[in-house]
Every structure is written in structure tokens, then in C-alpha cells.
Amino acid sequence: MQKFTELKDVNDRDLVGYGANPPKFSWPNGAKIALSFVVNYEEGGENTPVNGDSSSEVFLNETPGGQPRPARDMNMETQYEYGSRSGVHRLQSMFDNLGFHFTCFAVGRAVEFNPSAVAAMDRAGHEVCSHNYRWIDYGNPKMTTDVEVQHCRKTVEAIKGATGRPPRGWYTGRIGKNSREVVVQQYRQMGLELLYDSDAYNDDLPYWVKVGAKEHLVIPYTLDQNDMKFCVPPGFSSPDGFFTYLKDAFDVLYAEGEQGTPKMMSIGLHCRIAGKPGRAAALKRFLDYVKSKDHVWVATREEIAKFWRKEFPVQ
């Protein structure tokens, strides 16, 4: 027992969470589930010599299993470009037609390449959240704190330039051990309000953690209810598998809400993945299924953060 306690202290891990007794509450208007759609806008922020990287991108594309190249990989770059040229508009149109709002995880460098796409999402009422400045591995041992600080500030400026205001939520993705602390500290130094971050996958509800001397809200994200599973093994081999998985997850969480323990469901989408016509068709079937249900709160992560801060404020 003593060794276990020491290990937990060193790693600062919480393996208990809410346990078997999650908080009792009601989502707005008595909703049984809070549904958070996330559209990842990353195109242009991936690894490429264009961005000064030593090699090309190999992750989350239509031809998985490739090796990094020391020169530009034009096939890879154009695969990514599909997301910013076509996919993002298809996804936004689908949500706008149904009156659903999503959260956009926007990579700062991608915003710099195509600010109009992000501005359009903002004008339509979707939340623009930071996905850091680059779509790279911030857990790389070569990544320095100085670079993370620089990237944090550049991302805020890029999103502010496109939308007129800084992001109030954050998701780095492939984080380092100090990434959360860096972001929280920089927001405090810039005098900005950071409502939440989503760099965790460990719960179906938001929760508070301590960063420095203050409490900080975490709204967990997902890697399973995520179209990235089309591009990594084991994953979805067909759009029908994607739809079925989303529907089953929704049904389980909705039933738990009916039994008095409401939960949150996150769904991750990528412009170059779910934005493709064949996969967009499966997403549309799920959106229509959600629309047919009563007592569902389709909310941005900022809306969920504001609700949680009001209902479960820091004590």
C-alpha cells in the first residue's frame, strides 16, 4: 500500500474520479445527455518542411503506415488540403442546416493559412477553441517550454485575428507533461479567461483539477467516438461501423441520463476525414437520429463549461 501511495503522489494521477457516485444534477431544460460535437481544423498545421519541419506528416490520412520523408510529400499535403478546401464547408453546412452548434478545435497555423473558414464558423455561432499552434507532438522530448509558450501566444493571436476574440477553451492533443501548466500560466499572464481545457480522456463528465494555486476545469474529450478511427487500427472499416458505434454510445449514455445520472458525450470529427462524402453520409444519419430524440442538449464545450462552473463552482 505504501508503494502505491508513493507512486500516485509522484505521477499526480487520479484513478478514482467520481467513482460509483457521479454528481446528481440536470442538464439545461431537463436534457438526458449533453452532446458535444468537435470539428478539428488542423489543415496546414501538420508536419511539413513548409512549416520548417525536418520531415513530412504521416498521421491521420488516407494512406496510413507511411514513413516520414525529409522532403515535402505532395500527396500528403494535398490529402490535408481537402479538409480546408472542401471538407470544412461540407461539415459546417450539415450542422447549420440542423441548427446544431459545434466546437472547432482550431490549430493556429491552420488559421493563419485560411482565416476565412474559421471566421465563418464563428459567425455561424460555433465555438472556436484553440488546438495549439501546430498539429505536432508536444510530448516530444525535444519540445521546450519556451517553444510551448511561444506557440500558446501565437495561437491566441491567430484565432483573435480571425474571430475578433481570443479562444476561451484549449486542446493541445499530443501534450507534454507541462503543457497544461504552460497554457494556464500564459492565459493568466495575458489577462485572459480560460474556461476549460480538454486534454483528457478519462471521464464522461467535467471535473476540476488544481493548476498552481487555482482550480482549473477539464472537459474530457474522446478518441473512440472519433472519426480518426478510420485512419488507425483497429478502427472503422466502413461508414456504417462509425454510425453504429456513435448510435450505441449515445443510446447507453442517454439511458443513464434517464436513470438519473446524466452524462456528456463527445464526438470528434476532422475536416479531411468526416468531411469526405462517404463518411459525411454516416455522420448525417447520426445527426438526424439525434434530431429525432427529445431531451438532448447539443452544446458547445464553452456552453458546457459555463454550465458546470455555475452548477459546480470551486469551493
Secondary structure, DSSP 8 states (H G I E B T S, - for coil): -HHHHHHHHHHT--S-TTTT-------GGG-SEEEEEEEEE-TTSSS-GGGT-SS---SSSSSTT----SS--HHHHHHHHHIIIIIHHHHHHHHHHHT---EEEE-HHHHHH-HHHHHHHHHTT-EEEE--SSSS-TT-TT--HHHHHHHHHHHHHHHHHHHSS--SEE--SS--TTHHHHHHHHHHHHT----EE----S-SS-EEEEETTEEEEE----SSSBGGGGSSSS--SSHHHHHHHHHHHHHHHHHHHHTT--EEEEEEEETTTTTSHHHHHHHHHHHHHHHTSSSEEE--HHHHHHHHHHHS---
